[in-house]
Amino acid sequence: MMAEFLSIFLMVLMVAFIVLEFITPSMGLLSVLAFAALAGSIVAAYRVSNHYGLAIAVLDLLLAPTAVAIGLRYLRSSRIAVTSEVSAGAQDELARRYAALVGKNGTAVTPLRPAGTARIGDDKYDVITEGMHVDPGSPIRVVRVEGDKIVVRLDDSRGKTDQG
């Protein structure tokens, strides 16, 4: 009688731990506890009888993926998921904005050794050169964008045209 109750209790605990793993940041601790509850539930059930143990094992193995599905449903509506989706959208927008800068001219605002600040159009950006030093006030050109890095190069042609 006690082993039957324990197997059902551990099964319910396993489901709760799995769902909670998706809702709270436990860094895997709740997953470990869920697995321990699953194993304990099966062991307690087999102490009652082989048939009862098999039935509880099958039920546990059906309830675990169901609990994962419930946890994923809660995760989609949680603040954590909404924040990451907004952040991903903001990163996509930033990537498009940066990609549009390729080929544009600007001016180094600070020394670029190789990183620094440049004005491109009306905005200032953190940029990096391909390894060379660029003095403040020097003309630069955006040669490529790598993720969130804007790579620039000294634009000698613009400097010569302006002087000549």
C-alpha positions in Angstrom: 0.0 0.0 0.0 2.8 2.5 0.9 4.8 1.6 -2.2 1.8 2.2 -4.4 1.2 5.6 -2.9 4.9 6.4 -3.2 5.1 5.4 -6.9 2.1 7.7 -7.7 3.4 10.5 -5.5 6.8 10.4 -7.3 5.1 10.3 -10.7 3.2 13.5 -9.9 6.4 15.0 -8.5 8.2 14.1 -11.7 5.6 15.9 -13.8 5.8 19.0 -11.5 9.6 19.1 -11.7 9.6 18.9 -15.5 7.0 21.7 -15.9 8.9 23.8 -13.3 12.1 23.3 -15.2 10.6 25.3 -18.1 9.2 28.0 -15.9 12.1 28.7 -13.5 15.8 29.0 -14.3 17.2 26.1 -12.3 20.2 25.3 -14.6 19.1 21.6 -14.9 18.6 20.9 -11.2 14.9 20.3 -11.6 15.6 18.0 -14.6 17.8 15.9 -12.4 15.1 15.8 -9.7 12.5 14.9 -12.3 14.7 12.0 -13.5 15.2 10.9 -9.9 11.5 11.0 -9.2 10.9 9.0 -12.4 13.4 6.3 -11.4 12.0 6.2 -7.8 8.4 5.9 -9.1 9.3 2.9 -11.2 11.4 1.2 -8.4 8.6 1.7 -5.9 6.0 0.4 -8.3 8.0 -2.8 -9.0 8.1 -3.4 -5.2 4.3 -3.9 -5.4 4.4 -6.3 -8.4 5.8 -6.8 -11.8 2.6 -5.9 -13.5 2.1 -2.8 -11.5 5.7 -1.8 -12.0 5.3 -2.2 -15.8 2.1 -0.2 -15.8 3.7 2.7 -13.8 6.8 2.6 -16.0 4.7 2.9 -19.2 2.6 5.7 -17.6 5.8 7.6 -16.4 7.3 7.3 -19.9 4.0 8.7 -21.4 3.7 11.5 -18.8 7.3 12.8 -19.2 6.9 14.0 -22.8 3.4 15.3 -21.9 5.0 17.4 -19.1 7.6 18.7 -21.5 4.8 19.8 -23.9 3.0 21.6 -21.0 6.3 23.2 -20.0 7.0 24.4 -23.5 3.5 25.9 -23.7 4.1 27.9 -20.5 7.6 28.9 -21.7 6.1 30.5 -24.9 3.9 32.7 -22.8 6.5 33.5 -20.1 8.4 36.8 -19.8 11.7 35.0 -20.5 10.5 33.8 -23.9 8.9 37.2 -24.8 12.1 39.0 -23.9 14.3 36.7 -26.0 12.0 37.1 -29.0 12.1 40.9 -28.7 15.9 40.7 -28.4 16.1 38.5 -31.5 13.9 40.9 -33.4 16.1 43.9 -32.3 19.2 42.0 -33.3 17.8 41.3 -36.8 16.9 45.0 -37.2 20.5 45.9 -36.1 22.0 43.5 -38.5 19.9 45.0 -41.4 20.9 48.5 -40.4 24.6 47.6 -40.2 24.5 45.7 -43.5 23.1 48.9 -45.2 26.4 50.6 -44.1 28.6 48.6 -46.4 30.3 50.9 -49.0 29.3 54.1 -47.1 31.9 56.7 -46.3 32.5 58.3 -42.9 35.1 60.0 -40.7 37.0 58.6 -37.8 35.9 60.4 -34.6 38.5 58.8 -32.3 41.8 57.0 -33.1 41.0 53.6 -34.6 43.7 51.3 -33.1 42.1 49.2 -34.6 38.8 49.8 -32.7 37.2 53.2 -32.1 34.3 55.4 -33.1 33.4 56.7 -36.5 30.7 59.0 -37.9 28.9 57.4 -40.8 26.1 59.7 -42.1 24.5 61.4 -39.1 25.3 58.6 -36.6 28.3 57.5 -34.6 29.2 53.8 -34.6 31.7 51.6 -32.8 33.9 50.3 -35.6 37.1 48.2 -36.1 39.7 48.5 -38.8 41.4 45.6 -40.7 44.3 46.1 -38.4 45.7 49.5 -39.4 45.8 52.6 -37.3 43.5 55.5 -38.4 43.9 59.0 -37.0 40.8 61.0 -35.9 39.3 63.1 -38.7 40.5 60.6 -41.4 38.1 59.5 -44.1 37.0 55.9 -43.8 34.9 53.5 -45.8 32.8 50.6 -44.5 34.1 47.4 -46.2 32.0 44.7 -44.5 29.9 43.9 -41.5 30.6 40.7 -39.4 27.6 40.2 -37.1 27.7 43.3 -34.9 31.1 44.4 -36.0 31.4 47.2 -38.6 34.8 46.8 -40.4 36.3 49.9 -41.9 39.3 50.9 -43.9 41.1 54.2 -44.5 39.6 55.7 -47.6 42.7 57.1 -49.4 40.7 57.9 -52.6 38.4 60.3 -50.8 41.3 62.1 -49.1 43.2 62.5 -52.4 40.0 63.7 -54.2 39.3 66.3 -51.5 42.9 67.6 -51.6 43.3 67.6 -55.4 
